[in-house]
Amino acid sequence: MPDADCIATGIAGVFALFQWLMPMTGWICVHTIVQYFRSFEKWIPWIALIIGAVTFGICFAGLIIGKKFGMKLAGRASVFGGIILIGIGLEIFLKGVVL
């Protein structure tokens, strides 16, 4: 049976390998597809602005709706959330079984 130092070295090595592998994979992917980005790189700030505006709108609406209905549904919110999660799980399960 290996000693604790050997196990710790192996675990640390696996973590280090993946921490090295993830940015290297990203770097390779970016350098591989950079020519595709050149065709629309001038639009990236506008796309980011649209994404930011949509995110702001959805978050703001969620806060307003949450404030309005939060107190009314406070007792049933966890049940309602559980029903939603069960529905999502069933949808994923049924798509996996049917497809």
C-alpha positions in Angstrom: 0.0 0.0 0.0 1.5 3.4 -1.0 2.3 5.8 1.8 0.5 9.1 2.3 3.3 11.2 0.7 3.0 9.1 -2.5 -0.8 9.5 -2.6 -0.6 13.2 -1.9 2.0 13.6 -4.7 -0.2 11.7 -7.1 -3.3 13.8 -6.2 -1.4 17.0 -6.5 0.1 15.9 -9.8 -3.4 15.2 -11.2 -4.7 18.6 -10.1 -1.6 20.3 -11.5 -2.0 18.4 -14.8 -5.6 19.6 -15.2 -4.8 23.1 -14.1 -2.1 23.2 -16.8 -4.3 21.4 -19.4 -7.4 23.7 -19.1 -5.6 27.0 -20.1 -3.5 25.2 -22.7 -6.7 23.8 -24.3 -8.3 27.3 -24.3 -5.1 28.8 -25.8 -5.1 26.1 -28.6 -8.8 26.6 -29.3 -8.4 30.4 -29.5 -5.4 30.2 -31.8 -7.2 27.7 -34.0 -10.3 29.7 -34.5 -8.9 33.2 -34.4 -9.3 33.6 -38.2 -13.1 33.0 -37.8 -13.3 35.8 -35.2 -11.5 38.3 -37.4 -14.6 38.4 -39.7 -16.8 39.8 -36.9 -14.4 41.0 -34.2 -15.6 44.6 -34.7 -19.1 43.4 -33.6 -18.0 41.7 -30.4 -18.3 44.9 -28.2 -21.9 45.4 -29.5 -22.7 41.7 -28.9 -21.4 42.1 -25.4 -23.4 45.2 -24.9 -26.6 43.4 -26.0 -25.9 40.5 -23.7 -25.3 42.9 -20.8 -28.5 44.8 -21.5 -30.6 41.6 -21.7 -29.0 40.3 -18.5 -29.8 43.6 -16.8 -33.4 43.5 -18.0 -33.9 39.9 -16.9 -32.3 40.5 -13.5 -34.3 43.7 -12.9 -37.6 42.0 -13.9 -36.7 39.1 -11.6 -36.1 41.5 -8.7 -39.3 43.4 -9.2 -41.4 40.1 -9.6 -39.6 38.6 -6.6 -40.4 41.6 -4.5 -44.0 41.7 -5.6 -44.8 38.0 -5.3 -42.2 37.0 -2.7 -44.2 37.8 0.3 -47.4 36.3 -1.2 -45.7 33.0 -2.1 -43.2 32.8 0.8 -44.8 29.7 2.3 -45.2 27.9 -1.0 -42.0 29.0 -2.7 -40.0 25.9 -1.7 -42.8 23.6 -2.9 -43.1 25.5 -6.1 -39.3 25.4 -6.7 -39.3 21.6 -6.0 -42.1 21.1 -8.5 -40.1 23.0 -11.1 -36.9 21.0 -10.4 -38.9 17.7 -10.6 -40.3 18.9 -13.9 -36.9 19.7 -15.3 -35.5 16.3 -14.1 -38.4 14.5 -15.8 -37.9 16.4 -19.0 -34.2 15.5 -19.1 -35.0 11.9 -18.2 -37.7 11.5 -20.8 -35.6 13.2 -23.5 -32.8 10.7 -22.7 -35.1 7.7 -22.8 -37.1 8.7 -25.9 -34.1 9.9 -27.9 
